[in-house]
Amino acid sequence: MANVISSDMRRPAWYAGGFFASQTAYVSGALAIIVIIMAALAPVFLSLGNLINVATNFSYIAIVSLGATLVILTAGIDLSVGSVMALTAILTALLLRWTSASPLGAVPGLAMSVAVLGGLLSACGIGLINGLLIARLELTPFVTTLGMLSVARGLCYAITRGAGVAITGGDADLFSSLTDGDILGVPLPLIYLLILAAGMGVFLHHTASGRYVFALGGNERAARLAGVPVARIKTGVYVASALLAGFAGILMAGWLGSVPANLAQGYELRIIAAAVIGGANLSGGIGGPSGAVVGAALIEVIRNGLVLARVDTYWQDTLVGVIIIAAVVVDRLRSRRTGS
């Protein structure tokens, strides 16, 4: 009996382990509190139109943050995602215009399918270059993706000459309905996000490759000695990051109806912030899709609240930086308390 009592006394409380001990849980709690505060200060915050606007806006950031989380899990970083969003959207818009004017435009939906596929393949190509440079040539992720940021953004301006590219062609309406439509009032970008987040969760926790991602971030040397295909996994996460960035860029193109050359400029901060705020550890090995979604939602709720409160928009990035630092501090304090 004494042994049983002693064992029970050593067992941690239900809230001290699992999800409830994670940074994602803390951020989820903070998000709920902030929503309540915003609703009290500005009743229009809970209006249907504003909630749809918040859900749509945060979905773009969250989709890319899923890919950023995969990269961070391997102790890497991808600074090129904002530029990849823009370049993919521009190429998709141009391809849609060209294919619509070709014989492909005679078949409904075919021009759009070719354009979207071409755009996503271009995003995969950028991710593949990043991955090969980092995994095979062992270049630093920060410098490599920073260089790719400049290359992709430069291509955006070179291709468009600084002008926007309109979404035109016979499939323009179909493209708009599949990127900026809704199902029973739920914005399609949010539906896409939930599907992708669920798929990423299954991948990370129920496949060998997913477990390799965690192993690589936890200890790359040990993972290599254990037979983990380090180069393949590293390359794969950068391809996935670019692909998700490209997909989000295409969705934004449909939302805007045209693609400016400066689309998603500066989004790198928000995207990485969403992943880190949601619990992804920049040292690798810790993070997941739920954290990326919650982190992106928190940033957008605060941004939207600042807009409703008529706070100067120039303070938004400052606040995001403060939130990042606070999230890292909270995670460090939690780690010390739990001994992890």
N, C-alpha and C positions, 0 to 999 in steps of 0.2 A: 504493500500500500504506500509506503514511504517513497518507493521508487516511482510509483505512478504519479504521486503528488509533485515530486521533484521534477518529473518530466513535464507535467502540465505547466508548472511554474516557469520552465524554461521556454515553453512554446510561445512564440510571438503573437500578439493580438492580431485579430483578423484584418485590422487596418494598417498593420505594420509590415505587410508583405504583399507580394504580387502587384497587381495594378494600383492598389491604394497607396503603395509606398513609392510609386513612380512619379517622375516629374510631370508626366502626362496627366495624372490624376490631379496634381496641384493646379496645373494650368486649366484643366477643365473646371475646377472649382472657382478659380479666378474669373474664367469666362462667364460662368453663371452669375457671379456677383456683379460683374461689370454690366451684363445685360440688364439686370434688375435696376442698377443705378441709372443706366441710360434711359430705361423706360420711365423711371420716375422723373428724371430731369427733362426729358423730351418725349412726351407721349407718342409723337409721330414716329418714333423709332420702331414701335411694334406694329405700325401700319403694314398692310399686306404688300403694298408697293415697295416700301423701304426694305422689308425683309427679303423680298425677291431680289432687290438690287444688291443687298449684302451677300446673299447666297451665290448670286452670279459672279460678283467681283472676287470673292474669296476662293471660288472654285478654280479660277485660272492659276492663282498663286499656289493653291494646295496641290493641284495636279503636278506642277513642276517641282514642288517640294517633295513629292513622293520620290522622284528621281534623285533629287539632291540628298535625300535621306539614305538611299541606297549607296551613293558615293561616300557619304560621311561614315556610314557603317564600316567601310573599308579603310577608314582614316584618311580619306581623300577629300577633295573639294572641287567643285565645278563652278567657275566664275563666268563661264561663257553662256549660261542658259538664257539670259535675257536677249542677247544678240542672236542666239539660235532661234528663239521664238520669232523675232522680227524677220530674219532671213527666210525661215521656212514659210512664214505667212506671205511674204513678198513673192517667193518663187511659186507658191500655190496659186496666188492671184494671177500671176503672169501666165502660168500654165493653163489656168481655167479660161483665160481670154484667148490664148492661142488654140487650144483644143476645141473650144466652142466654134471657132472660125474654120476648123478643119472638118473633114468627113466624120470625125468622131462625134461632132456636135449633132449629127442627125439622129443619134441614138440617145434617148433621154437617160440622163444619169451617167453616161459613159465618160463624157468630158470631165465631169466633176470627179469621178472615181480616179481617172488618170492623173488629174491635177493634184488631188490629195495624196495619192500614192507617191507621185514624184516629189512632193514637198516633204513627206515623211522619210523617203529614201535619202534626200539631201541631209536631213537632220541626223539620220543614222550614220551617214558618211562622216559628218563632223564628229560625232561621238566616237566613231571607230578610229579616226585620226588621233583624237585625244587619248583614247584608251591604249592604242599601240605605242604612242610616244611615252606614256607613263608606265605601262606594263612591260614593254619590250626594251625600250631605251632607258628606262628608269629615270625619266625626267621628273622634276618636282611638279606635283599637280597644280599648285598655286600658280607657278610661272607659266606652265603649259596652257592652262585654261584662261589665264589672263591674256596671253598672246592670242588665243583663239577668239576671245571676246573682241579684241581689236580687229582681227581679220574678218570675222563675220559682220561686225558693225560697219566696217569699211566697205564690204561688199554690198551691204544694204544701200548705202549712199551712192556707190558707184553704179549699181544697177538702175536705181530710180532717179539718179541725179538730184537727190534730195526731195523729190516730189512723191506724193502718195500714189498708190496703185489701187484703183477702184475694183470692186468685185463685179465683174460684168460677164455676159455670155448667157446662153440659153438656160444653163443650169444654175444661174445665180440665185433664183428663188429657192430652188431645192437645197443649194448649199447653205443659204441663210436659215432655212427651216431645220436643217440637221445640226447646225452649230449654235443657233440662237433661239431655237424653238422651246417648247415645253411639253410635258406630258401631265395632264390633269393639273396644270398650274405649277408643276415643279420644273424649274429651269433645267434644260438638257445638260448644261455644263456641270450642274450639281449631280445629276444622275451618272454622267460619265465618271465624275470624281469618285463617287461611292463604289462603282463597279471596279475601277482601277485600284482603289484602296483595298477592297476585299480581295482582289486578285493578288496584290502584293503581299497581303497578310498570309494567304495560302502559300505563296511562293517561299516566303521567308521561313515559315514555321513547319511546312509539310513537304519540303523537297530537299534533296541533298545539296543542290546548288545554293539554296537559301541559307542552309546551315553553314555552307562554306563562306558565305558573305560575312556572317557573324564571326566565324573562326579567323578569317583574314584580318578583320578589324581588331580582334582581341589580341592576337599575336601572330604576325605574318611569318616570322621565322618558324615558329612551332607548326603553323598550318602547312608551310612548305614541306617540312620534315614529315608531316603526317600524310603527305600525298595529295594535298589540296592543289588543284590546277590554278595557281595564283594568277598567272598571266591571263588566262581565259576569264576568270571571274572578274578581275580588275577591268579588263577591256569591256566585258559585258555590262558592268554597272555604268560605265560612261556612255555606252551606246544607249542604254535604257534611259539615262538622264537626258540625253539629247533628244531621244524619241518623244519622251513625255513633254519636253519643252516645245518641240515642234508641234505636237498635237495641241497644246494649249495656245500656241501662236495661231494656229488655224482656227480654233474656236473664237479667239479674239478678233480675227479678221471678219468672221461672219457676224459678230456682235457689232463691230464698227461699220461694216459695209465697205471699208477701204482700209489699206494698210499704209500708214505713214512710215517713213524711213527710221524714225526714232521710236517706233513701237517698242514697248517694254524696256526702254532705256532706264537703267538704274534699278531694275527689278531684282537684280542679283541679291541686293541687301535684304529685301523682303522675303525672297525665297529661302535663302540660307537662314534668315532669322526665324522663319516659320518652323523649319526643321529643328533648329537648336532650342527654340522656346518650347517646342513640343517634346523635348527630351533626348534628341540625338546628340551624342557625345562626340565632339570634334576629334577626340583621341581614337574613336572607332569602337565598334563592338556593341554599342547601345543605341537603340532607336527603333522606330517602327512607323507604319502608315497612320495609325491613330494619332500619334504625336504630331505628324506633319499636318493632318487635317485640323486638329484642335489649335495648333500654333497659328496656322493661316487664318482660321476663324477669329482668333483673338486679335490679331493685327487688324483685320478688316473691321471688326466691331469697334475697336478703338478709333480707327481712322474715320469710320462713318459717324461715330459719336462726336468727334472733333469737328467734322463738317457741319453737323446739325447744331452744334454749340457755337458755330461761326468762329472757331479758333483758326488762326493763321495757318494755312497749309504748310508753310515752311517749317513749322514745329513738328510735323508728322514724323519725318525721318529721325529727328532728335529723340522723339519719344520711343521710336522703334529701337534705336541704339540703347536707350536706357533699359528697355524691356529685355533685350538680349543679355546685357550685363547682369540684370537682376535674376534672369533665368539661370545663368551659369553659376551665380553665387548660391542660389537656392539648391541647385543640384549638388554643388560641392559640399554644402552644409549637410544635405541629406546623406551623401556618401560617407561623410565622416561619422555621422550619428549611427548609421547602420553598419559601418565598418566595411563597406563594399568599395 
